[in-house]
Amino acid sequence: MKLNSDQLASYLQQNGNKPNAANVFLLTGDEPYQLMEAADAVRSHAQQTGYSEREVLHADNSFKWGELNGVSNSLSLFSEKKIIDLRIETKTPGKAGSQAIRDYMENVPEDKILLIQIPKLVGAARNAAWVKAIDKQGVVIQVWDLSTPQTMAWISKKMREFGMRATPDAVRLLTERVEGNLLAAYQEINKLKLLFQDVGNQTHTETVIDEEQVLAAVSDSSRFSIFDLSNAVMSGDLPRVQHIHHNLKEEGVPIQLILWTLSDLSRQLYTASFQLRNGMTASQVVAKMPRPRQRPFQIALTRMQSANWVSILKKNSEIDRLSKGQGEIANKGMGRVWSELLELALMLAGTELMMDKTV
């Protein structure tokens, strides 16, 4: 069956202990907070119903799908029920993965809960045979990015869950500040609770949060960090790169910090490209990165196979000299350094300037 993410908790509460309750859950989408919340709900339900063991499987391009069958048929040393946390890190599980999941669905173990997480399924992939097999016997949850009105409704609901009621203006302001980032919204709602909720209130009435309180307490989450710049560069989002660069400049972020970020990313991508040319697989290279950076790094790595690395590395060196007052154009001032930093960021993000036409 298909459920929205906000229907999952009530489904688990009402059906979790029934004999015919679903033991397979598919979560797919790109919005991280909703995916995290749904996965946590399934894992919490599993623990509460006696599935005390947990095994995590990372299904990348080198994953052997026979492992799923092995885990599903394995017996615990302590005869305890187990949750299988299968994280598919490719766009689809492929032919072998599809067949393995369909085989699993034909004989779902009673002592296992299978939680599958996969990036957003698009087009025909949403109607693949393995998805239909799960839909028939389990639960399928497609997570979507929220529109502005949906984000406002989500914030209002989350505020009520925390014992607060926000005025329409306060909700609108908070929505503008977090720019659709639900994790940032959740953190800011926590902060509002700590600052303004009356702990000694014995009447159990909601704490009212107005626009002035939001202005006083909530940091502007639309302000960017050097890590936002790095992610935008890896994703190849040129307008966002320019927007973040402008904000960092206006906020007075130290030039050396930005240069370090871009130079470090340059070195990582250059090294990864060299490793690919010398026989390593993309999954092996990307696996060395922290998990939150793996997907954008893989996008960048695919794009950078045709990069003119001589020009990119030379640009890094030139900016380093300029920032120290050296080089032929050092007398142009810090404005020139900021201009060069933007050029480097755009080169790494995929402008034609960085492409080697002879390759």
VEXLUMPA-408026 format. One record per residue: x, y, z of N, C-alpha, C in turn; residue in three letters. Coordinates in steps of 0.02 Angstrom, whole numbers, padded with zeros to 5 digits, always signed. Layout:
N
XYZXYZXYZALA ...
***
This chain:
359
+00042-00059+00000+00000+00000+00000+00044+00062+00000MET +00018+00115-00028+00054+00179-00029+00028+00223+00027LYS +00074+00253+00064+00057+00299+00118+00098+00363+00110LEU +00071+00418+00135+00110+00478+00142+00152+00471+00205ASN +00207+00508+00209+00251+00502+00266+00216+00519+00332SER +00168+00566+00329+00134+00586+00391+00080+00536+00411ASP +00068+00484+00370+00019+00432+00387+00053+00371+00419GLN +00119+00369+00417+00155+00309+00438+00147+00296+00513LEU +00154+00347+00554+00151+00337+00627+00084+00307+00648ALA +00029+00335+00621-00037+00309+00639-00047+00238+00613SER -00020+00224+00553-00026+00156+00527+00009+00106+00573TYR +00070+00123+00594+00108+00078+00638+00072+00069+00704LEU +00044+00122+00730+00009+00118+00794-00053+00075+00790GLN -00090+00081+00735-00153+00045+00728-00144-00027+00704GLN -00092-00039+00664-00085-00105+00632-00022-00143+00650ASN +00023-00110+00688+00089-00139+00700+00088-00207+00734GLY +00039-00220+00776+00038-00284+00813-00011-00335+00784ASN -00042-00319+00728-00088-00366+00697-00050-00421+00660LYS -00078-00481+00656-00044-00537+00623-00026-00524+00550PRO -00068-00484+00516-00056-00471+00445-00021-00404+00433ASN +00010-00376+00485+00043-00312+00478+00101-00317+00428ALA +00113-00262+00392+00167-00261+00343+00234-00269+00377ALA +00277-00310+00346+00345-00320+00371+00398-00292+00323ASN +00376-00257+00271+00422-00229+00222+00402-00156+00210VAL +00451-00110+00214+00438-00039+00206+00488-00011+00156PHE +00463+00024+00105+00505+00056+00055+00498+00132+00063LEU +00554+00165+00077+00556+00238+00083+00597+00266+00025LEU +00569+00313-00012+00605+00341-00069+00592+00416-00073THR +00642+00454-00093+00635+00526-00100+00701+00561-00086GLY +00699+00628-00091+00760+00668-00083+00757+00716-00024ASP +00701+00720+00011+00696+00767+00067+00720+00732+00130GLU +00779+00750+00157+00812+00710+00208+00775+00705+00275PRO +00743+00760+00297+00712+00757+00363+00653+00708+00364TYR +00610+00712+00312+00553+00667+00309+00575+00594+00304GLN +00627+00581+00265+00653+00513+00259+00680+00489+00326LEU +00718+00532+00360+00747+00514+00424+00692+00500+00475MET +00640+00542+00476+00585+00534+00523+00547+00469+00510GLU +00535+00453+00446+00500+00391+00429+00541+00330+00447ALA +00606+00331+00431+00649+00275+00448+00653+00265+00523ALA +00658+00319+00561+00659+00315+00634+00595+00284+00661ASP +00538+00302+00630+00473+00275+00652+00471+00199+00642ALA +00496+00175+00585+00496+00103+00571+00542+00068+00620VAL +00602+00096+00631+00650+00063+00676+00624+00062+00748ARG +00592+00117+00769+00563+00120+00836+00508+00068+00844SER +00465+00063+00794+00412+00013+00794+00441-00057+00798HIS +00495-00069+00761+00526-00135+00762+00552-00153+00831ALA +00585-00106+00863+00611-00119+00930+00555-00132+00980GLN +00502-00093+00975+00446-00100+01022+00409-00166+01014GLN +00413-00196+00955+00378-00259+00941+00425-00319+00941THR +00484-00310+00970+00528-00368+00981+00582-00381+00930GLY +00588-00337+00880+00641-00345+00830+00704-00310+00856TYR +00739-00344+00901+00792-00312+00939+00859-00312+00902SER +00867-00355+00852+00929-00354+00813+00920-00311+00751GLU +00976-00285+00727+00974-00243+00667+01036-00255+00625ARG +01026-00264+00560+01082-00272+00515+01075-00223+00457GLU +01128-00185+00445+01127-00133+00393+01164-00159+00332VAL +01132-00154+00273+01162-00173+00209+01167-00112+00165LEU +01227-00097+00140+01237-00041+00094+01242-00069+00023HIS +01190-00057-00017+01187-00085-00085+01212-00034-00135ALA +01278-00035-00149+01306+00008-00200+01317-00034-00263ASP +01356-00008-00310+01366-00044-00374+01403-00111-00365ASN +01439-00119-00310+01477-00180-00300+01442-00229-00253SER +01381-00211-00231+01345-00253-00183+01324-00320-00214PHE +01333-00374-00177+01312-00441-00198+01243-00454-00169LYS +01194-00457-00214+01124-00462-00190+01108-00528-00157TRP +01152-00576-00162+01142-00638-00124+01145-00626-00049GLY +01175-00570-00028+01179-00555+00043+01109-00545+00073GLU +01063-00517+00033+00995-00506+00059+00963-00573+00074LEU +00970-00620+00029+00943-00686+00040+00975-00719+00100ASN +01041-00710+00106+01076-00741+00163+01053-00713+00229GLY +01044-00647+00233+01022-00616+00295+00950-00636+00311VAL +00908-00639+00259+00837-00655+00271+00828-00727+00296SER +00874-00772+00277+00868-00842+00298+00911-00860+00358ASN +00950-00812+00383+00996-00827+00438+00957-00832+00503SER +00983-00873+00548+00954-00882+00614+00997-00845+00664LEU +00965-00809+00710+01002-00773+00761+01028-00822+00814SER +01086-00806+00842+01113-00846+00896+01067-00846+00957LEU +01029-00792+00964+00985-00786+01022+00911-00792+01003PHE +00899-00815+00942+00830-00826+00917+00788-00762+00922SER +00820-00705+00911+00785-00642+00914+00764-00619+00844GLU +00710-00581+00841+00687-00554+00778+00732-00497+00757LYS +00736-00486+00691+00785-00439+00664+00754-00391+00614LYS +00780-00328+00614+00763-00281+00561+00821-00277+00513ILE +00806-00284+00448+00857-00278+00396+00851-00207+00367ILE +00903-00168+00376+00904-00098+00354+00944-00095+00289ASP +00907-00099+00232+00938-00101+00166+00939-00032+00135LEU +00999-00006+00123+01007+00062+00096+01035+00057+00025ARG +00991+00066-00023+01010+00062-00093+01039+00130-00114ILE +01101+00131-00134+01136+00194-00147+01140+00211-00221GLU +01105+00172-00262+01102+00186-00334+01030+00205-00352THR +01019+00230-00412+00953+00253-00432+00901+00197-00434LYS +00923+00137-00451+00881+00078-00451+00922+00020-00425THR +00891-00034-00403+00929-00092-00380+00958-00133-00436PRO +00940-00117-00498+00965-00156-00555+00927-00222-00562GLY +00945-00260-00613+00911-00323-00628+00919-00372-00570LYS +00980-00380-00546+00992-00429-00492+00956-00408-00428ALA +00959-00342-00412+00926-00318-00352+00851-00324-00356GLY +00824-00308-00414+00752-00314-00424+00728-00386-00413SER +00765-00433-00440+00747-00503-00433+00754-00526-00360GLN +00807-00502-00326+00818-00522-00256+00761-00496-00212ALA +00738-00435-00224+00684-00407-00184+00619-00443-00199ILE +00607-00459-00263+00546-00497-00281+00547-00566-00250ARG +00604-00598-00249+00610-00664-00217+00595-00658-00142ASP +00620-00604-00112+00607-00593-00040+00532-00586-00027TYR +00499-00548-00072+00427-00535-00062+00385-00597-00072MET +00412-00646-00108+00374-00708-00117+00375-00751-00055GLU +00422-00739-00010+00427-00779+00051+00453-00734+00107ASN +00412-00686+00129+00433-00638+00180+00440-00673+00247VAL +00499-00671+00278+00509-00704+00343+00468-00670+00397PRO +00438-00710+00441+00398-00682+00494+00440-00649+00548GLU +00503-00669+00553+00546-00643+00607+00591-00587+00582ASP +00575-00558+00524+00615-00503+00496+00570-00445+00476LYS +00595-00384+00485+00565-00324+00455+00617-00297+00406ILE +00596-00285+00345+00642-00259+00294+00625-00186+00282LEU +00674-00142+00296+00668-00071+00283+00714-00053+00226LEU +00685-00031+00170+00724-00013+00111+00722+00062+00102ILE +00781+00093+00095+00786+00164+00080+00823+00173+00014GLN +00796+00214-00030+00826+00224-00096+00813+00296-00117ILE +00859+00327-00155+00846+00394-00181+00781+00396-00221PRO +00758+00456-00235+00693+00465-00268+00687+00425-00332LYS +00635+00385-00336+00621+00346-00396+00583+00391-00445LEU +00605+00393-00506+00573+00436-00556+00551+00395-00616VAL +00501+00421-00651+00478+00390-00713+00456+00318-00704GLY +00480+00276-00750+00460+00205-00750+00484+00168-00688ALA +00536+00193-00655+00563+00159-00596+00511+00154-00541ALA +00464+00202-00538+00412+00200-00486+00364+00142-00496ARG +00360+00117-00557+00314+00061-00572+00351-00004-00588ASN +00413-00009-00566+00451-00069-00578+00420-00128-00541ALA +00436-00189-00564+00405-00249-00536+00420-00256-00461ALA +00482-00238-00441+00499-00247-00370+00461-00197-00326TRP +00447-00137-00353+00408-00088-00315+00336-00112-00308VAL +00308-00139-00362+00240-00165-00360+00234-00223-00312LYS +00286-00265-00308+00285-00321-00262+00281-00296-00189ALA +00319-00244-00173+00316-00215-00106+00249-00182-00094ILE +00224-00146-00144+00161-00111-00138+00104-00160-00123ASP +00109-00220-00150+00056-00270-00141+00054-00297-00070LYS +00113-00307-00039+00116-00338+00026+00142-00293+00082GLN +00176-00240+00063+00207-00198+00114+00183-00126+00110GLY +00227-00080+00128+00210-00009+00130+00261+00029+00087VAL +00237+00072+00043+00280+00113+00001+00266+00187+00019VAL +00320+00222+00036+00313+00293+00053+00358+00334+00008ILE +00328+00376-00033+00364+00422-00077+00366+00490-00043GLN +00427+00514-00028+00436+00578+00005+00448+00632-00048VAL +00412+00686-00044+00419+00741-00091+00443+00803-00055TRP +00480+00846-00090+00496+00912-00063+00431+00950-00053ASP +00427+00988+00002+00365+01024+00017+00365+01091-00018LEU +00306+01110-00041+00296+01178-00068+00296+01227-00010SER +00295+01292-00025+00294+01342+00028+00232+01335+00072THR +00170+01328+00044+00112+01318+00087+00117+01254+00128PRO +00144+01201+00099+00151+01138+00136+00202+01146+00193GLN +00256+01183+00179+00306+01195+00231+00275+01234+00289THR +00234+01283+00273+00200+01322+00325+00154+01278+00366MET +00117+01233+00333+00073+01187+00370+00114+01139+00413ALA +00170+01116+00387+00214+01071+00424+00241+01105+00487TRP +00263+01167+00479+00290+01205+00536+00235+01216+00589ILE +00175+01233+00567+00120+01243+00615+00105+01179+00653SER +00104+01123+00617+00091+01058+00649+00146+01040+00698LYS +00209+01050+00678+00265+01032+00721+00266+01076+00783LYS +00248+01140+00775+00244+01185+00833+00192+01160+00883MET +00134+01137+00857+00082+01112+00902+00106+01050+00939ARG +00144+01007+00904+00171+00947+00937+00217+00965+00994GLU +00249+01024+00989+00294+01047+01042+00258+01091+01094PHE +00191+01093+01089+00153+01132+01138+00152+01206+01125GLY +00162+01226+01062+00163+01297+01045+00114+01310+00988MET +00089+01371+00986+00046+01392+00931+00075+01455+00901ARG +00094+01452+00839+00125+01510+00806+00072+01550+00769ALA +00079+01616+00771+00034+01659+00732+00051+01650+00658THR +00003+01667+00614+00017+01661+00542+00080+01699+00520PRO +00091+01759+00548+00151+01797+00529+00214+01762+00553ASP +00211+01732+00611+00270+01696+00637+00286+01636+00594ALA +00234+01599+00573+00245+01541+00530+00274+01563+00463VAL +00248+01617+00436+00272+01642+00371+00345+01663+00376ARG +00363+01697+00430+00432+01719+00439+00479+01660+00447LEU +00460+01611+00488+00503+01553+00498+00512+01514+00433LEU +00458+01510+00393+00462+01475+00329+00511+01510+00283THR +00509+01576+00282+00556+01614+00239+00628+01603+00262GLU +00638+01600+00327+00706+01595+00353+00739+01527+00338ARG +00701+01473+00339+00731+01407+00331+00734+01384+00258VAL +00702+01421+00212+00707+01406+00140+00692+01333+00123GLU +00640+01304+00153+00621+01235+00136+00662+01182+00171GLY +00710+01201+00212+00752+01153+00248+00716+01132+00312ASN +00684+01073+00311+00644+01051+00368+00687+01036+00429LEU +00748+01012+00418+00792+00999+00474+00809+01064+00510LEU +00823+01117+00471+00836+01182+00501+00773+01208+00538ALA +00715+01197+00509+00652+01218+00541+00642+01182+00607ALA +00656+01117+00608+00649+01078+00669+00696+01104+00724TYR +00757+01120+00705+00805+01146+00753+00782+01214+00781GLN +00754+01256+00738+00732+01322+00760+00670+01316+00805GLU +00627+01268+00790+00568+01258+00833+00590+01234+00902ILE +00640+01191+00904+00668+01170+00968+00693+01230+01008ASN +00727+01275+00972+00754+01334+01005+00698+01378+01033LYS +00645+01387+00994+00588+01427+01017+00557+01396+01079LEU +00554+01331+01081+00525+01297+01139+00568+01310+01201LYS +00633+01304+01194+00678+01315+01251+00675+01387+01276LEU +00668+01435+01230+00669+01505+01249+00604+01531+01278LEU +00547+01508+01250+00484+01542+01265+00431+01498+01298PHE +00440+01432+01298+00387+01392+01329+00392+01396+01405GLN +00336+01408+01436+00334+01416+01509+00334+01347+01541ASP +00392+01328+01568+00398+01261+01599+00352+01254+01659VAL +00341+01309+01694+00299+01305+01754+00225+01311+01740GLY +00206+01314+01678+00135+01321+01660+00098+01256+01675ASN +00052+01258+01723+00015+01199+01742-00054+01195+01709GLN -00070+01244+01667-00136+01244+01636-00137+01205+01571THR -00077+01183+01547-00072+01144+01486-00098+01182+01425HIS -00097+01248+01428-00116+01287+01369-00056+01296+01324THR -00069+01307+01260-00015+01315+01212+00020+01381+01222GLU +00086+01381+01213+00125+01442+01214+00118+01475+01145THR +00098+01538+01144+00089+01574+01081+00155+01605+01060VAL +00176+01591+00998+00237+01619+00970+00219+01669+00915ILE +00242+01731+00923+00226+01782+00873+00287+01800+00832ASP +00278+01846+00786+00331+01864+00739+00392+01894+00775GLU +00379+01934+00827+00434+01965+00864+00478+01913+00898GLU +00447+01861+00924+00486+01808+00957+00528+01770+00907GLN +00500+01758+00848+00539+01725+00795+00598+01768+00775VAL +00586+01833+00766+00641+01878+00747+00695+01879+00801LEU +00675+01875+00864+00723+01879+00919+00763+01815+00926ALA +00734+01758+00907+00766+01694+00924+00795+01656+00866ALA +00766+01664+00808+00784+01620+00753+00840+01650+00711VAL +00893+01613+00704+00947+01635+00660+00924+01629+00588SER +00952+01670+00546+00932+01670+00475+00963+01610+00441ASP +00924+01556+00434+00950+01495+00405+00960+01500+00330SER +00938+01556+00300+00952+01565+00230+01023+01591+00219SER +01057+01610+00273+01127+01627+00268+01166+01564+00256ARG +01220+01570+00221+01255+01511+00198+01322+01502+00231PHE +01345+01440+00231+01411+01424+00257+01455+01400+00199SER +01519+01392+00214+01565+01367+00163+01546+01297+00141ILE +01513+01260+00184+01492+01192+00166+01434+01194+00116PHE +01391+01245+00122+01338+01254+00072+01369+01269+00004ASP +01422+01309+00004+01456+01325-00058+01485+01262-00089LEU +01518+01221-00048+01547+01159-00073+01494+01113-00103SER +01437+01107-00069+01383+01063-00094+01354+01090-00160ASN +01346+01156-00164+01319+01185-00226+01368+01175-00283ALA +01432+01181-00270+01483+01170-00321+01480+01098-00345VAL +01478+01051-00298+01476+00980-00318+01414+00963-00358MET +01358+00994-00340+01295+00980-00375+01291+01015-00443SER +01338+01062-00456+01338+01097-00520+01283+01148-00527GLY +01258+01173-00470+01204+01223-00470+01235+01293-00476ASP +01245+01316-00537+01281+01379-00548+01247+01440-00517LEU +01181+01450-00525+01149+01508-00493+01157+01507-00417PRO +01151+01448-00387+01159+01442-00314+01231+01457-00293ARG +01279+01434-00332+01349+01449-00317+01360+01524-00314VAL +01333+01560-00364+01341+01633-00366+01305+01667-00308GLN +01246+01641-00291+01207+01670-00235+01244+01661-00169HIS +01270+01601-00157+01305+01587-00095+01369+01627-00091ILE +01405+01630-00147+01468+01670-00149+01453+01742-00129HIS +01399+01771-00157+01381+01840-00141+01367+01848-00067HIS +01329+01801-00037+01312+01805+00034+01374+01798+00078ASN +01418+01753+00060+01479+01744+00100+01522+01808+00098LEU +01524+01839+00040+01562+01902+00034+01530+01957+00077LYS +01463+01963+00073+01429+02015+00112+01435+02003+00187GLU +01439+01940+00207+01444+01924+00278+01515+01929+00305GLU +01563+01940+00259+01632+01948+00281+01667+01884+00302GLY +01646+01827+00272+01679+01763+00287+01751+01767+00264VAL +01800+01747+00306+01871+01752+00287+01886+01718+00220PRO +01923+01754+00178+01941+01728+00112+01979+01662+00117ILE +02025+01659+00165+02065+01598+00171+02023+01537+00185GLN +01968+01546+00222+01923+01490+00237+01889+01465+00174LEU +01867+01511+00132+01834+01492+00069+01884+01460+00022ILE +01944+01489+00018+01996+01461-00025+02014+01391-00002LEU +02020+01382+00063+02036+01314+00089+01982+01264+00067TRP +01918+01285+00072+01863+01240+00054+01866+01220-00019THR +01876+01269-00064+01878+01255-00135+01941+01218-00155LEU +01997+01234-00123+02059+01199-00139+02056+01126-00115SER +02027+01115-00057+02020+01047-00032+01975+01006-00078ASP +01920+01036-00101+01875+01002-00148+01911+00988-00214LEU +01952+01035-00237+01990+01026-00298+02036+00965-00292SER +02072+00961-00236+02118+00905-00225+02081+00839-00221ARG +02024+00838-00187+01986+00776-00180+01961+00752-00249GLN +01935+00798-00289+01909+00779-00355+01966+00759-00402LEU +02022+00795-00398+02080+00777-00440+02105+00708-00422TYR +02112+00693-00358+02135+00627-00335+02087+00573-00356THR +02022+00585-00348+01971+00536-00366+01972+00523-00441ALA +01979+00576-00481+01982+00567-00554+02043+00526-00574SER +02099+00538-00542+02160+00499-00555+02148+00425-00537PHE +02116+00412-00481+02102+00343-00460+02056+00308-00509GLN +02007+00344-00536+01962+00314-00585+01999+00294-00648LEU +02044+00338-00670+02083+00324-00730+02130+00265-00720ARG +02144+00248-00658+02191+00194-00644+02156+00131-00617ASN +02092+00124-00633+02059+00060-00622+02011+00055-00565GLY +02008+00103-00521+01960+00099-00466+01890+00113-00491MET +01840+00082-00460+01771+00096-00478+01746+00159-00443THR +01693+00188-00471+01665+00249-00441+01641+00236-00370ALA +01610+00178-00359+01585+00163-00292+01642+00156-00241SER +01699+00129-00263+01757+00123-00218+01784+00192-00201GLN +01786+00236-00250+01813+00303-00238+01766+00343-00193VAL +01702+00341-00209+01653+00382-00172+01644+00357-00101VAL +01654+00291-00090+01646+00262-00024+01693+00292+00028ALA +01746+00324+00005+01794+00355+00051+01769+00421+00080LYS +01716+00448+00050+01688+00512+00072+01638+00500+00129MET +01627+00550+00173+01574+00545+00222+01507+00535+00187PRO +01462+00497+00216+01400+00478+00183+01359+00538+00158ARG +01352+00593+00197+01312+00648+00171+01341+00680+00108PRO +01407+00672+00096+01439+00703+00038+01445+00655-00021ARG +01429+00592-00012+01442+00543-00065+01404+00556-00128GLN +01340+00571-00122+01299+00581-00183+01320+00643-00222ARG +01325+00703-00189+01348+00761-00228+01419+00752-00254PRO +01462+00717-00217+01531+00707-00240+01531+00663-00303PHE +01487+00613-00305+01484+00569-00364+01459+00609-00425GLN +01411+00654-00414+01388+00697-00468+01445+00738-00496ILE +01484+00768-00450+01540+00810-00471+01594+00768-00505ALA +01607+00709-00479+01659+00666-00507+01643+00646-00579LEU +01580+00630-00591+01559+00613-00659+01571+00671-00707THR +01555+00731-00683+01563+00790-00725+01636+00808-00736ARG +01679+00794-00687+01748+00818-00689+01795+00772-00728MET +01769+00720-00758+01813+00676-00798+01843+00713-00857GLN +01810+00765-00881+01835+00803-00938+01864+00871-00917SER +01881+00877-00853+01906+00941-00829+01978+00954-00850ALA +01993+01017-00859+02061+01039-00872+02095+01051-00804ASN +02124+00999-00776+02150+01003-00708+02210+01049-00704TRP +02247+01056-00758+02304+01103-00757+02279+01174-00741VAL +02226+01194-00775+02198+01261-00764+02168+01268-00694SER +02134+01216-00671+02102+01220-00605+02154+01226-00549ILE +02204+01183-00551+02255+01185-00499+02296+01250-00503LEU +02307+01274-00564+02342+01338-00572+02301+01394-00541LYS +02235+01392-00551+02191+01444-00523+02195+01444-00447LYS +02198+01385-00416+02205+01380-00343+02268+01416-00320ASN +02323+01403-00355+02388+01433-00336+02386+01509-00344SER +02356+01532-00398+02352+01604-00411+02313+01640-00356GLU +02257+01610-00336+02216+01642-00284+02253+01643-00217ILE +02290+01590-00204+02329+01587-00142+02379+01645-00140ASP +02414+01656-00196+02462+01711-00199+02428+01779-00194ARG +02372+01786-00228+02335+01850-00225+02313+01866-00154LEU +02288+01815-00119+02263+01826-00051+02318+01847-00003SER +02381+01834-00023+02439+01852+00018+02473+01916-00008LYS +02439+01950-00056+02467+02012-00082+02522+02002-00132GLY +02525+01943-00163+02577+01927-00212+02546+01921-00281GLN +02587+01916-00333+02562+01905-00400+02555+01969-00439GLY +02545+01961-00505+02544+02019-00549+02485+02065-00539GLU +02428+02039-00515+02368+02080-00508+02350+02089-00434ILE +02400+02080-00391+02386+02085-00320+02361+02154-00299ALA +02381+02205-00337+02361+02274-00319+02288+02289-00335ASN +02252+02241-00360+02181+02251-00375+02138+02247-00311LYS +02169+02224-00256+02133+02222-00193+02092+02159-00183GLY +02055+02159-00125+02017+02099-00107+01958+02087-00155MET +01935+02139-00188+01882+02129-00237+01903+02081-00292GLY +01966+02087-00313+01992+02042-00364+01996+01971-00338ARG +02015+01964-00274+02020+01896-00245+01951+01864-00244VAL +01900+01902-00223+01832+01874-00222+01809+01855-00293TRP +01828+01895-00342+01811+01879-00412+01844+01814-00434SER +01906+01805-00414+01942+01744-00433+01913+01683-00397GLU +01892+01692-00335+01861+01637-00297+01797+01614-00332LEU +01757+01662-00355+01696+01645-00391+01712+01607-00455LEU +01763+01630-00490+01783+01597-00552+01804+01525-00539GLU +01842+01514-00485+01863+01446-00468+01802+01403-00451LEU +01756+01431-00412+01696+01393-00393+01656+01374-00454ALA +01649+01420-00501+01611+01405-00562+01647+01354-00606LEU +01713+01357-00607+01752+01307-00644+01738+01237-00616MET +01739+01231-00550+01726+01166-00518+01653+01145-00526LEU +01609+01194-00533+01537+01179-00540+01517+01161-00611ALA +01563+01172-00660+01548+01147-00727+01540+01198-00781GLY +01568+01258-00775+01562+01305-00830+01608+01283-00887THR +01593+01309-00946+01633+01291-01005+01706+01310-00996GLU +01720+01358-00953+01788+01381-00943+01834+01325-00920LEU +01805+01276-00884+01847+01223-00856+01854+01162-00901MET +01817+01159-00955+01817+01099-00995+01875+01096-01043MET +01907+01039-01045+01964+01030-01089+01939+01005-01157ASP +01939+01047-01206+01911+01029-01272+01952+00978-01310LYS +02013+00965-01286+02054+00917-01322+02043+00846-01300THR +02004+00836-01246+01993+00769-01220+01938+00735-01259VAL 
***
